[in-house]
Amino acid sequence: ELNGITATETLIAFNTFSRHDLEHMFSIGE
């Protein structure tokens, strides 16, 4: 859940993880 997470924090998290890791996380979410 994204409760309490701001758009800025989300962008920072995306920049912290590699693109490959993010795609893997989204695949698991589906």
Phi and psi restraints in degrees (range 20) as a CNS / XPLOR table:
assign (resid 1 and name C) (resid 2 and name N)
       (resid 2 and name CA) (resid 2 and name C) 1.0 -103.0 20.0 2
assign (resid 2 and name N) (resid 2 and name CA)
       (resid 2 and name C) (resid 3 and name N) 1.0 20.0 20.0 2
assign (resid 2 and name C) (resid 3 and name N)
       (resid 3 and name CA) (resid 3 and name C) 1.0 -58.7 20.0 2
assign (resid 3 and name N) (resid 3 and name CA)
       (resid 3 and name C) (resid 4 and name N) 1.0 126.0 20.0 2
assign (resid 3 and name C) (resid 4 and name N)
       (resid 4 and name CA) (resid 4 and name C) 1.0 80.4 20.0 2
assign (resid 4 and name N) (resid 4 and name CA)
       (resid 4 and name C) (resid 5 and name N) 1.0 -2.2 20.0 2
assign (resid 4 and name C) (resid 5 and name N)
       (resid 5 and name CA) (resid 5 and name C) 1.0 -96.5 20.0 2
assign (resid 5 and name N) (resid 5 and name CA)
       (resid 5 and name C) (resid 6 and name N) 1.0 123.1 20.0 2
assign (resid 5 and name C) (resid 6 and name N)
       (resid 6 and name CA) (resid 6 and name C) 1.0 -84.4 20.0 2
assign (resid 6 and name N) (resid 6 and name CA)
       (resid 6 and name C) (resid 7 and name N) 1.0 163.3 20.0 2
assign (resid 6 and name C) (resid 7 and name N)
       (resid 7 and name CA) (resid 7 and name C) 1.0 -58.2 20.0 2
assign (resid 7 and name N) (resid 7 and name CA)
       (resid 7 and name C) (resid 8 and name N) 1.0 -39.3 20.0 2
assign (resid 7 and name C) (resid 8 and name N)
       (resid 8 and name CA) (resid 8 and name C) 1.0 -62.5 20.0 2
assign (resid 8 and name N) (resid 8 and name CA)
       (resid 8 and name C) (resid 9 and name N) 1.0 -45.8 20.0 2
assign (resid 8 and name C) (resid 9 and name N)
       (resid 9 and name CA) (resid 9 and name C) 1.0 -62.4 20.0 2
assign (resid 9 and name N) (resid 9 and name CA)
       (resid 9 and name C) (resid 10 and name N) 1.0 -37.4 20.0 2
assign (resid 9 and name C) (resid 10 and name N)
       (resid 10 and name CA) (resid 10 and name C) 1.0 -64.0 20.0 2
assign (resid 10 and name N) (resid 10 and name CA)
       (resid 10 and name C) (resid 11 and name N) 1.0 -44.2 20.0 2
assign (resid 10 and name C) (resid 11 and name N)
       (resid 11 and name CA) (resid 11 and name C) 1.0 -62.4 20.0 2
assign (resid 11 and name N) (resid 11 and name CA)
       (resid 11 and name C) (resid 12 and name N) 1.0 -40.3 20.0 2
assign (resid 11 and name C) (resid 12 and name N)
       (resid 12 and name CA) (resid 12 and name C) 1.0 -62.4 20.0 2
assign (resid 12 and name N) (resid 12 and name CA)
       (resid 12 and name C) (resid 13 and name N) 1.0 -42.5 20.0 2
assign (resid 12 and name C) (resid 13 and name N)
       (resid 13 and name CA) (resid 13 and name C) 1.0 -62.3 20.0 2
assign (resid 13 and name N) (resid 13 and name CA)
       (resid 13 and name C) (resid 14 and name N) 1.0 -42.7 20.0 2
assign (resid 13 and name C) (resid 14 and name N)
       (resid 14 and name CA) (resid 14 and name C) 1.0 -61.3 20.0 2
assign (resid 14 and name N) (resid 14 and name CA)
       (resid 14 and name C) (resid 15 and name N) 1.0 -40.8 20.0 2
assign (resid 14 and name C) (resid 15 and name N)
       (resid 15 and name CA) (resid 15 and name C) 1.0 -69.7 20.0 2
assign (resid 15 and name N) (resid 15 and name CA)
       (resid 15 and name C) (resid 16 and name N) 1.0 -28.1 20.0 2
assign (resid 15 and name C) (resid 16 and name N)
       (resid 16 and name CA) (resid 16 and name C) 1.0 -71.4 20.0 2
assign (resid 16 and name N) (resid 16 and name CA)
       (resid 16 and name C) (resid 17 and name N) 1.0 -44.3 20.0 2
assign (resid 16 and name C) (resid 17 and name N)
       (resid 17 and name CA) (resid 17 and name C) 1.0 -81.5 20.0 2
assign (resid 17 and name N) (resid 17 and name CA)
       (resid 17 and name C) (resid 18 and name N) 1.0 154.8 20.0 2
assign (resid 17 and name C) (resid 18 and name N)
       (resid 18 and name CA) (resid 18 and name C) 1.0 -77.4 20.0 2
assign (resid 18 and name N) (resid 18 and name CA)
       (resid 18 and name C) (resid 19 and name N) 1.0 157.2 20.0 2
assign (resid 18 and name C) (resid 19 and name N)
       (resid 19 and name CA) (resid 19 and name C) 1.0 -57.9 20.0 2
assign (resid 19 and name N) (resid 19 and name CA)
       (resid 19 and name C) (resid 20 and name N) 1.0 -39.4 20.0 2
assign (resid 19 and name C) (resid 20 and name N)
       (resid 20 and name CA) (resid 20 and name C) 1.0 -61.7 20.0 2
assign (resid 20 and name N) (resid 20 and name CA)
       (resid 20 and name C) (resid 21 and name N) 1.0 -44.4 20.0 2
assign (resid 20 and name C) (resid 21 and name N)
       (resid 21 and name CA) (resid 21 and name C) 1.0 -63.4 20.0 2
assign (resid 21 and name N) (resid 21 and name CA)
       (resid 21 and name C) (resid 22 and name N) 1.0 -40.9 20.0 2
assign (resid 21 and name C) (resid 22 and name N)
       (resid 22 and name CA) (resid 22 and name C) 1.0 -63.2 20.0 2
assign (resid 22 and name N) (resid 22 and name CA)
       (resid 22 and name C) (resid 23 and name N) 1.0 -44.6 20.0 2
assign (resid 22 and name C) (resid 23 and name N)
       (resid 23 and name CA) (resid 23 and name C) 1.0 -62.5 20.0 2
assign (resid 23 and name N) (resid 23 and name CA)
       (resid 23 and name C) (resid 24 and name N) 1.0 -38.0 20.0 2
assign (resid 23 and name C) (resid 24 and name N)
       (resid 24 and name CA) (resid 24 and name C) 1.0 -65.4 20.0 2
assign (resid 24 and name N) (resid 24 and name CA)
       (resid 24 and name C) (resid 25 and name N) 1.0 -41.7 20.0 2
assign (resid 24 and name C) (resid 25 and name N)
       (resid 25 and name CA) (resid 25 and name C) 1.0 -63.2 20.0 2
assign (resid 25 and name N) (resid 25 and name CA)
       (resid 25 and name C) (resid 26 and name N) 1.0 -44.0 20.0 2
assign (resid 25 and name C) (resid 26 and name N)
       (resid 26 and name CA) (resid 26 and name C) 1.0 -64.3 20.0 2
assign (resid 26 and name N) (resid 26 and name CA)
       (resid 26 and name C) (resid 27 and name N) 1.0 -36.8 20.0 2
assign (resid 26 and name C) (resid 27 and name N)
       (resid 27 and name CA) (resid 27 and name C) 1.0 -63.4 20.0 2
assign (resid 27 and name N) (resid 27 and name CA)
       (resid 27 and name C) (resid 28 and name N) 1.0 -40.8 20.0 2
assign (resid 27 and name C) (resid 28 and name N)
       (resid 28 and name CA) (resid 28 and name C) 1.0 -66.1 20.0 2
assign (resid 28 and name N) (resid 28 and name CA)
       (resid 28 and name C) (resid 29 and name N) 1.0 -38.3 20.0 2
assign (resid 28 and name C) (resid 29 and name N)
       (resid 29 and name CA) (resid 29 and name C) 1.0 -61.0 20.0 2
assign (resid 29 and name N) (resid 29 and name CA)
       (resid 29 and name C) (resid 30 and name N) 1.0 -32.6 20.0 2
